[in-house]
C-alpha cells in the first residue's frame, strides 16, 4: 500500500530534524540577531547612536577584515557595514552578500535604538561579521539544497504528483536551511566575542544585550539558541582567553 504523501513528508521532516538541531529565524539569505519591535529598550538617543555607529564601525571593520583574511582562503573580506535607510524597518541586524559577493552587515535604524552602548553595538556587529567568516550563508544554502533534493526525491518515489513534489521541495529547503542554525549562532557568538575584544570593546558588557531578548526556548523549527546557552558560550570564551 502506498503511504500518503503527507505522512511521508512528516516522517522525512522528523528524520532531518533528529539529525540536525534546528535554529535561526531569519530569511535563507541572511543571519540576524533578533529584537522584536514589541520589546521596549532604553537605548542610545538617535544622534548618539549614529555617532557610536560610525566610531564602532571604524574600529570593528578592520579587525573583522583581518580576522577574515587570516581564517579563510579566497573569501571576500571587504565588509560593507551600513544602516538601512528605511525608518520603518523593524529592529534587526543581519549579514548578507551583495550581488558581487561583498559581505554586507546591515543595522536597521530601530535596531540602533535597542542598543544601550558601544560595547553592545560592537558585539552585535562582530557577531554578524563572524557569520560571514564562518561561511554560514553558504553552509545554510547547501543544507537547503540537500533538504529540497531529499524530500522531493522521497515524494517522487512515493508516487506524488507534480504539486506534491514541488511542495516537498519547498518544505525540504526550509527544513534544510534551518538545520544546524543554532550551532551557527553559537559559532558566531564565540568568534564575535574575540573580534569585539580585539576591536577594543568589552564582550562582557556586550553580552548584556542578550538579557533583554525574549528567550526563544526550544521551539519546533526555532532558529536561535536559548539565551542562557548564548551567554554561556560568550562567558566561556571570555574565560578561556582571559578577556573582559
C-alpha positions as CSV (number, residue, x, y, z in Angstrom):
1,X,0.0,0.0,0.0
2,X,1.3,3.5,-0.9
3,X,1.9,5.8,2.1
4,X,0.1,9.1,1.9
5,X,2.4,11.9,0.8
6,X,1.6,14.0,3.9
7,X,2.7,11.1,6.2
8,X,5.8,10.6,4.2
9,X,6.8,14.3,4.5
10,X,6.2,14.3,8.2
11,X,8.4,11.3,8.7
12,X,11.2,12.7,6.5
13,X,11.0,16.0,8.3
14,X,11.3,14.3,11.6
15,X,14.4,12.4,10.4
16,X,16.0,15.6,9.2
17,X,15.3,17.4,12.5
18,X,16.6,14.5,14.5
19,X,19.9,14.6,12.7
20,X,20.5,18.3,13.0
21,X,19.4,20.6,15.8
22,X,17.3,23.3,14.1
23,X,17.7,27.0,14.7
24,X,17.7,30.6,13.2
25,X,14.5,32.5,12.5
26,X,15.8,34.6,9.5
27,X,15.4,34.6,5.7
28,X,17.6,31.9,4.0
29,X,19.9,34.7,2.6
30,X,20.6,36.4,6.0
31,X,21.5,35.7,9.5
32,X,20.2,38.0,12.2
33,X,20.2,38.9,15.8
34,X,16.5,39.5,16.6
35,X,15.0,42.1,18.7
36,X,11.2,42.2,18.3
37,X,9.5,45.6,17.8
38,X,7.4,45.0,20.9
39,X,10.5,44.9,23.1
40,X,10.9,48.4,24.5
41,X,14.5,49.1,25.5
42,X,16.1,52.3,26.7
43,X,18.9,52.6,24.1
44,X,21.1,55.4,22.9
45,X,19.5,58.6,21.6
46,X,19.4,58.8,17.7
47,X,22.2,61.3,17.4
48,X,24.4,59.4,19.9
49,X,23.5,56.1,18.2
50,X,24.7,57.3,14.8
51,X,27.9,58.7,16.3
52,X,28.5,55.5,18.1
53,X,27.8,53.5,14.9
54,X,30.5,55.4,13.0
55,X,33.0,55.0,15.8
56,X,32.4,51.3,16.3
57,X,32.4,50.6,12.6
58,X,35.8,52.3,12.2
59,X,37.2,50.0,15.0
60,X,35.4,46.7,14.3
61,X,35.6,46.7,10.5
62,X,39.4,46.4,10.2
63,X,39.6,43.8,12.9
64,X,36.8,41.7,11.2
65,X,38.5,42.0,7.8
66,X,41.9,41.0,9.3
67,X,40.3,38.0,11.0
68,X,38.6,37.1,7.8
69,X,41.8,37.1,5.8
70,X,43.6,35.1,8.5
71,X,41.0,32.5,8.9
72,X,39.8,32.0,5.3
73,X,41.0,31.4,1.8
74,X,39.6,33.1,-1.3
75,X,36.8,34.7,0.6
76,X,35.7,38.3,0.0
77,X,36.7,40.1,3.3
78,X,35.8,43.7,2.3
79,X,33.0,44.3,4.7
80,X,30.4,47.0,4.0
81,X,28.7,48.0,7.3
82,X,25.6,50.1,6.7
83,X,22.4,51.5,8.3
84,X,19.2,50.6,6.5
85,X,17.6,53.8,5.2
86,X,14.1,52.5,5.8
87,X,13.0,54.2,9.0
88,X,10.0,51.8,9.3
89,X,12.1,48.6,9.2
90,X,11.8,46.5,12.4
91,X,14.7,46.1,14.8
92,X,17.2,43.8,13.1
93,X,20.9,43.4,12.3
94,X,21.9,40.8,9.7
95,X,24.7,39.7,7.4
96,X,24.1,39.3,3.7
97,X,26.0,39.3,0.4
98,X,25.8,41.9,-2.4
99,X,25.4,40.8,-6.0
100,X,29.2,41.0,-6.4
101,X,29.7,38.8,-3.3
102,X,30.8,41.5,-1.0
103,X,29.8,40.8,2.7
104,X,27.3,43.4,4.0
105,X,26.3,44.0,7.6
106,X,23.1,45.9,7.9
107,X,21.5,47.6,11.0
108,X,18.0,49.0,10.9
109,X,17.5,52.3,12.5
110,X,15.1,50.9,15.0
111,X,17.8,48.3,16.0
112,X,20.2,51.1,16.9
113,X,17.5,52.4,19.3
114,X,17.5,49.0,21.0
115,X,21.3,49.0,21.8
116,X,22.4,50.6,25.1
117,X,26.1,51.3,24.5
118,X,29.1,50.9,22.2
119,X,30.1,47.6,23.7
120,X,26.7,46.0,22.8
121,X,26.9,47.6,19.3
122,X,30.4,46.2,18.8
123,X,29.3,42.8,19.9
124,X,26.3,42.6,17.6
125,X,28.4,43.9,14.7
126,X,31.2,41.4,15.4
127,X,28.7,38.6,15.7
128,X,27.4,39.4,12.2
129,X,30.9,39.6,10.8
130,X,31.6,36.2,12.3
131,X,28.7,34.7,10.3
132,X,30.5,35.6,7.1
133,X,33.9,34.5,8.3
134,X,32.5,31.1,9.3
135,X,30.7,30.7,5.9
136,X,27.3,30.3,7.4
137,X,25.3,31.6,4.5
138,X,27.0,29.1,2.1
139,X,26.5,26.3,4.5
140,X,22.9,27.2,5.0
141,X,22.3,27.2,1.3
142,X,23.9,23.8,0.9
143,X,21.7,22.5,3.6
144,X,18.6,23.9,1.9
145,X,19.6,22.3,-1.4
146,X,20.2,18.9,0.3
147,X,16.8,19.1,2.1
148,X,15.0,20.0,-1.1
149,X,16.5,17.1,-3.0
150,X,15.9,14.6,-0.3
151,X,12.2,15.4,0.3
152,X,11.4,15.9,-3.4
153,X,13.1,12.5,-4.1
154,X,11.0,10.8,-1.4
155,X,7.8,12.4,-2.7
156,X,8.6,11.2,-6.2
157,X,9.4,7.7,-5.1
158,X,6.0,7.6,-3.2
159,X,4.2,8.5,-6.5
160,X,3.4,12.0,-5.7
161,X,2.0,14.5,-8.2
162,X,4.0,17.4,-9.6
163,X,2.4,19.6,-6.9
164,X,3.3,17.1,-4.2
165,X,6.9,17.1,-5.3
166,X,7.0,20.9,-5.5
167,X,5.6,21.2,-2.0
168,X,8.1,18.6,-0.7
169,X,10.9,20.5,-2.3
170,X,9.9,23.7,-0.7
171,X,9.5,22.0,2.7
172,X,12.8,20.3,2.3
173,X,14.6,23.6,1.5
174,X,13.0,25.3,4.6
175,X,14.0,22.5,6.9
176,X,17.4,22.1,5.4
177,X,18.1,25.9,5.6
178,X,17.3,25.8,9.3
179,X,19.5,22.8,10.0
180,X,22.4,23.5,12.3
181,X,21.4,27.1,12.7
182,X,21.6,27.1,16.4
183,X,25.2,25.8,16.1
184,X,25.9,28.6,13.6
185,X,24.7,31.2,16.1
186,X,26.9,29.8,18.8
187,X,29.9,29.8,16.5
188,X,29.2,33.4,15.6
189,X,28.9,34.3,19.3
190,X,32.3,32.7,20.1
191,X,34.2,34.3,17.2
192,X,32.2,37.6,17.7
193,X,33.5,37.7,21.3
194,X,37.1,37.6,20.1
195,X,36.5,40.3,17.4
196,X,34.8,42.5,19.9
197,X,37.8,42.3,22.3
198,X,40.4,42.8,19.6
199,X,38.5,45.9,18.4
200,X,38.9,47.4,22.0
201,X,35.4,46.7,23.3
202,X,34.2,44.6,26.2
203,X,32.3,41.4,25.3
204,X,31.4,41.0,29.0
205,X,29.4,44.2,28.6
206,X,28.2,43.4,25.1
207,X,26.5,40.2,26.2
208,X,24.1,42.2,28.3
209,X,22.2,42.7,25.1
210,X,21.1,39.0,25.4
211,X,19.4,39.7,28.7
212,X,16.9,41.9,27.0
213,X,16.0,39.5,24.2
214,X,12.9,37.2,24.7
215,X,14.2,33.7,25.1
216,X,13.3,31.6,22.0
217,X,13.4,28.4,24.1
218,X,13.4,25.1,22.2
219,X,10.6,25.7,19.7
220,X,9.9,23.4,16.8
221,X,11.8,24.8,13.8
222,X,13.1,27.6,16.0
223,X,16.3,29.1,14.8
224,X,18.2,30.9,17.7
225,X,19.6,29.1,20.7
226,X,18.2,29.7,24.2
227,X,19.7,32.9,25.6
228,X,21.4,31.2,28.5
229,X,23.3,28.9,26.0
230,X,24.5,32.0,24.2
231,X,25.6,33.8,27.3
232,X,27.4,30.6,28.4
233,X,29.3,30.4,25.2
234,X,30.4,34.0,25.4
235,X,31.4,33.7,29.0
236,X,33.4,30.5,28.3
237,X,35.2,32.3,25.5
238,X,36.0,35.2,27.8
239,X,37.3,32.9,30.5
240,X,39.3,30.8,28.0
241,X,41.2,33.7,26.5
242,X,41.3,35.9,29.6
243,X,39.2,38.7,28.1
244,X,37.0,41.2,29.8
